[in-house]
Amino acid sequence: MKIDIHVHTKKTKQGDSPFREVTPERFSEILLSTDVKIVAITNHNVFDIEQYEQILKQVDGAIQVWPGIELDIKDGDARAHLIVIVSPDKKTEFYDAVISVTEGFNPDDFIITLNDVAACFDGLCPIYVAHYLQKKPDITENGLKILSELTTNTKRIIKEAANSISAGIFIAHGHASIYGSDIQNWEEYPAVATKLPELRLPVDSFEHFCLLLEKDVSTIN
């Protein structure tokens, strides 16, 4: 089963492609035409719970859809991207947490420290997926160290690679790594989906994925 840990369903920032906009109906139609069985919705600095609920209704259990967000984080003097994904069972708490930290900001201007990320989200037992090396804007080694010290479960920190080759190298060196589509144009998704990562074992829930991840960094093939 294929997994896509990084998709966008809305244009939320000025630099986003307008072709990232997709209706719940079209999202479902496209995903069901692929082998992707797990997808995380990770729009920039926004979690639209209404759209999320509509997408869940459309896919009707045929695909696991996990709630997430791609945050602009302050990493030293630089800016990096960090994806936060939680269990669908915690979607309401996640939405409330997102609103609490983003209120008063627009997605273009928002930025958050790693300390505030952990304070806001770590109690929801998330997966953190950090842009790494060639995947820009990438988190520094010091940023990863800080995140590791702040989270209660370091096994849930995954390095997001730019492609399958980079991910394979990271995994070979004992690092949990993955790459997502980071989709720019939904009409191209069926072709992009053929190159997405596969899970070595069937996964029936977010919690199951986390258990496998904690046992074996090479869960993702």
Stockholm file with secondary structure:
# STOCKHOLM 1.0

chainA/1-221         MKIDIHVHTKKTKQGDSPFREVTPERFSEILLSTDVKIVAITNHNVFDIEQYEQILKQVDGAIQVWPGIELDIKDGDARAHLIVIVSPDKKTEFYDAVISVTEGFNPDDFIITLNDVAACFDGLCPIYVAHYLQKKPDITENGLKILSELTTNTKRIIKEAANSISAGIFIAHGHASIYGSDIQNWEEYPAVATKLPELRLPVDSFEHFCLLLEKDVSTIN
#=GR chainA/1-221 SS CEEEEEECCSCCSTTSCGGGCCCHHHHHHHHHTSSEEEEEECCBTCCCHHHHHHHHHHHTTSSEEEEEEEEEEEETTEEEEEEEECCGGGHHHHHHHHHHHHTTCCTTTCCEEHHHHHHHHGGGCCEEEEECTTSSSCCCHHHHHHHHHHSSCGGGEEEECSSHHHHHHHHHTTCCEECCCCCSCGGGHHHHHTTSCBBSSCCCSHHHHHHHHHHCGGGBC
#=GC SS_cons         CEEEEEECCSCCSTTSCGGGCCCHHHHHHHHHTSSEEEEEECCBTCCCHHHHHHHHHHHTTSSEEEEEEEEEEEETTEEEEEEEECCGGGHHHHHHHHHHHHTTCCTTTCCEEHHHHHHHHGGGCCEEEEECTTSSSCCCHHHHHHHHHHSSCGGGEEEECSSHHHHHHHHHTTCCEECCCCCSCGGGHHHHHTTSCBBSSCCCSHHHHHHHHHHCGGGBC
//
